[in-house]
Amino acid sequence: LVAVESDLYQQLVAARLMEPSSAEPLAEACNDDRDDASGHFTLYPAVHLSSNWATAADRRRVVHVPDVPQETLMQVQRDSNISLVVGSFPEAFQDGAQASKLVGRGFDAVATVFFVDVLVDLLDALATLHMLLVSSRGVWVNLGPLAFPESNGALGGPSGFPLAYDQLQKVVRASGFDFLHEEQLSCEYNHLPSQLEKQIRTCFYFVAR
């Protein structure tokens, strides 16, 4: 199974927390001594959000990272054959990139979340998905909106023009995929459980082969 996360910020944070051999480790960025023990760093993820709280304590809720010791994370990575790749899709999976060795292995499934509307080149991404999946059996599972948040900017790029879902269906089918299942789901977006305000996105969930 390959899971593709389109949020580069989350990828970078995860990379700094989980990769002690990184060229720019989190310890250097924080000017702090590295400590592999759980709970070494204390974060206040909601302290900058001033409104829509039931209690002041909810706003000051603490998160400790990493939540497990570094050695535990490394052991899971070794035993589970899990790797973290930081980069844009599909560039991170092309010739010469760190993850290029994954192309052609024939994965049974590729899962993508909030993915389609932030791609620089949808056609190139679809071709790479085909190369990642095992022929005739592999499935692509996708969940996300069609917001195209920066269709005219660097994130969307020249090929990132907004598509309606019926247009996306045609492009995906033309690339060689067949839809096995489709539905619309309501998804909370960027919401803290204790906050009084939430944003709901209508997302398209589909499975294609």
C-alpha positions in Angstrom: 0.0 0.0 0.0 1.3 3.5 -0.9 -0.3 6.5 0.8 0.2 9.9 -0.8 -0.3 12.9 1.4 -0.5 16.2 -0.4 0.2 18.5 2.6 3.9 19.3 2.2 3.9 21.0 5.6 2.8 17.9 7.4 5.4 15.9 5.4 8.2 18.2 6.5 7.2 18.1 10.2 7.0 14.3 10.1 10.4 14.1 8.3 12.1 16.2 11.0 10.5 14.2 13.8 11.1 10.7 12.4 14.4 11.0 10.5 17.3 11.4 12.9 19.8 11.3 10.0 18.2 14.1 8.1 20.5 16.7 6.6 18.8 19.4 8.6 17.5 17.7 11.8 14.8 19.2 13.9 17.3 19.6 16.8 19.4 22.1 14.7 16.3 24.0 13.6 15.2 24.4 17.2 18.7 25.0 18.6 18.0 22.3 21.1 19.7 19.1 22.1 18.2 16.0 20.4 16.3 13.8 22.8 14.8 10.5 21.5 12.5 10.2 24.4 8.7 10.6 23.9 7.2 13.9 24.8 10.5 15.9 24.3 8.8 18.7 22.5 5.7 20.6 23.8 3.4 22.3 21.2 0.4 24.5 21.7 -1.3 24.1 18.3 -4.3 26.3 19.0 -2.8 29.1 21.0 -2.9 31.5 18.0 -6.7 30.9 17.5 -8.4 33.5 19.7 -12.1 32.8 19.2 -14.7 30.1 19.2 -13.7 28.2 22.4 -15.9 26.8 25.1 -13.1 27.1 27.7 -9.8 28.9 27.8 -8.2 25.6 28.7 -9.2 24.1 25.3 -7.2 26.8 23.6 -4.1 26.0 25.7 -4.3 22.3 25.2 -0.8 20.8 25.0 0.5 18.2 22.4 3.7 16.4 23.2 5.9 15.1 20.3 7.2 12.6 19.5 4.4 10.6 21.1 6.5 7.5 21.2 10.3 7.1 21.6 12.5 7.5 18.4 13.7 3.9 18.6 10.1 2.6 18.5 9.5 4.6 15.3 12.6 3.2 13.7 11.7 -0.3 14.7 8.3 0.0 13.2 9.9 1.4 10.0 12.2 -1.6 9.8 9.6 -4.3 10.6 6.8 -2.8 8.4 8.8 -1.8 5.4 7.5 1.8 5.7 9.4 4.7 4.2 8.7 8.4 4.3 9.3 10.4 1.1 9.2 14.2 1.2 8.4 15.8 -2.2 5.8 16.6 -4.8 3.9 14.0 -6.6 4.7 12.7 -9.2 8.2 14.2 -9.2 9.3 12.3 -6.1 8.6 9.0 -7.9 10.4 9.8 -11.2 13.9 8.9 -12.4 16.7 9.9 -10.1 14.3 10.7 -7.2 14.5 9.0 -3.8 11.3 7.0 -4.4 11.9 6.1 -8.0 12.8 2.6 -6.9 9.1 2.1 -5.9 7.9 2.5 -9.4 7.4 -0.8 -11.1 7.1 -2.9 -7.9 3.4 -3.4 -8.4 1.5 -2.2 -5.4 -2.0 -3.6 -4.7 -3.3 -0.2 -3.8 -2.4 3.5 -3.8 -4.4 5.8 -1.4 -4.5 9.5 -1.9 -6.1 12.2 0.3 -6.9 15.8 -0.7 -4.8 15.2 -3.7 -6.4 15.7 -7.2 -7.0 19.5 -6.8 -3.4 20.4 -5.8 -1.6 18.5 -8.6 0.7 20.5 -10.9 0.1 18.0 -13.7 -2.9 15.7 -13.4 -2.1 13.6 -16.6 1.5 13.0 -15.4 0.2 12.0 -12.0 -2.2 9.5 -13.5 0.5 8.0 -15.5 2.7 7.6 -12.4 -0.2 6.0 -10.5 -0.5 3.4 -13.3 3.3 2.6 -12.9 3.0 2.2 -9.2 0.0 -0.2 -9.3 0.2 -3.9 -10.2 -1.2 -4.4 -13.7 -4.9 -5.3 -14.0 -5.4 -5.7 -10.2 -4.1 -2.6 -8.4 -6.6 0.0 -7.2 -6.4 3.7 -6.7 -8.4 4.9 -3.7 -9.0 8.7 -3.5 -10.8 11.0 -1.1 -10.8 14.8 -1.5 -12.6 17.9 -2.6 -12.3 19.8 -5.9 -11.5 23.1 -4.4 -8.4 23.9 -6.6 -7.2 26.4 -3.9 -4.4 27.9 -6.1 -5.4 27.1 -9.6 -3.7 30.3 -10.9 -0.7 30.1 -8.6 2.4 28.1 -8.0 0.6 25.2 -6.3 -1.8 24.6 -9.2 0.7 25.4 -11.9 -0.1 25.7 -15.6 -2.1 22.5 -15.7 -4.0 23.1 -12.5 -7.1 24.6 -13.9 -10.3 23.8 -12.0 -12.3 20.7 -13.1 -15.8 19.7 -12.3 -16.3 16.1 -11.1 -17.7 14.9 -14.4 -14.7 16.4 -16.2 -12.4 14.7 -13.8 -14.2 11.4 -14.5 -13.5 11.7 -18.2 -9.8 12.5 -17.7 -9.4 9.6 -15.3 -11.2 7.2 -17.6 -9.2 8.4 -20.6 -6.0 7.6 -18.7 -7.0 3.9 -18.5 -8.8 3.8 -15.1 -12.3 2.3 -14.6 -14.3 3.5 -11.6 -15.4 0.6 -9.3 -17.1 2.7 -6.6 -18.0 6.4 -6.2 -19.8 8.5 -3.5 -19.8 11.9 -1.9 -18.8 12.3 1.7 -18.9 15.2 4.2 -15.4 15.7 5.7 -14.3 18.0 8.5 -11.3 20.1 7.4 -8.7 21.6 9.6 -10.8 21.3 12.8 -9.8 20.8 16.4 -12.3 18.7 18.3 -12.8 21.2 21.1 -13.2 24.3 18.9 -16.8 25.6 18.4 -16.4 26.3 14.7 -15.8 23.7 12.0 -15.4 23.6 8.2 -17.2 20.9 6.3 -16.0 19.9 2.8 -18.0 17.9 0.4 -15.5 15.4 -0.9 -15.6 12.8 -3.6 -14.5 9.3 -2.6 -13.8 6.8 -5.4 -12.0 3.5 -6.0 -10.6 3.0 -9.5 -8.7 0.2 -11.3 
